[in-house]
Amino acid sequence: MSKVTGSGLRRIIDERLLFWALLALPAAVLIALKLGPGLKLNYLYWTGVLSCWLLILAMAVTPLQMLFGPLPWLRVRRRYLGVAAFGYGVLHLVVWVLGKSVADFLNSFVRAEVLPGWIGLAIMLVLAAISFDGAVRRLGPRWKAIQRWVYPAAVLTLVHWVMTTGNMTTVVLSSAPLAALSLWRLGRGGGRLRRG
Ligand code: HEM
């Protein structure tokens, strides 16, 4: 009986659609609140922060594997985290664009605090576009090299976040774990993943 329950639970945890549903849930809630009761909420803030958190999580997978050994469940889902980070970035852009004039839109490309956001999102678009299995197979070793563009994308979005925020505590608390993991990784000279 407990065996059946255990394997049932395992199947639920491994269900990729469920993982996608979890990633999409905050977006669904934000959209429902905006379109439904029209609740006053800082939608620009929450879509931006969710995008940053997902990007941070995706980037933490490799150093976490170096620390704890192979984490196959998380490794398989790293691409989904990256695509979801891009999705929330797009939602953030949509929220911002709504109600903006063409002049505001064009002006955003010369605003020092917004331009890094644009470039970061453009890089994330390329990475998300080649995230499906067919592209991974077709690009071969080049796929990994292209994925390294996630680092400049992360730095640019961090610059954008720092320059637009009025609350540095959230920026520091959100970024500190990945910064610590990255410093530790650099300290051991990059290095290979630990075998289980
Ligand atoms: C695509 C181009 C982008 C535009 C036009 C844009 C625009 C903006 C603007 C105008 C703000 C300031 C909001 C305010 O004054 O309250 C802002 C804040 C923010 N953006 Fe972006 N953004 C872009 C891309 C991104 C991306 C890709 C990310 C994350 C990966 C991001 C994350 C954030 C965060 C976290 C904040 C909130 C800062 C805070 O109040 O703490 N943005 N964005």
Boltz pocket constraint, residues with backbone or C-beta under 6 A from the ligand:
constraints:
  - pocket:
      binder: B
      contacts: [[A, 44], [A, 45], [A, 47], [A, 48], [A, 49], [A, 51], [A, 52], [A, 55], [A, 85], [A, 89], [A, 92], [A, 93], [A, 96], [A, 108], [A, 114], [A, 117], [A, 118], [A, 120], [A, 121], [A, 157], [A, 160], [A, 161], [A, 164], [A, 165], [A, 166], [A, 167]]
      max_distance: 6.0
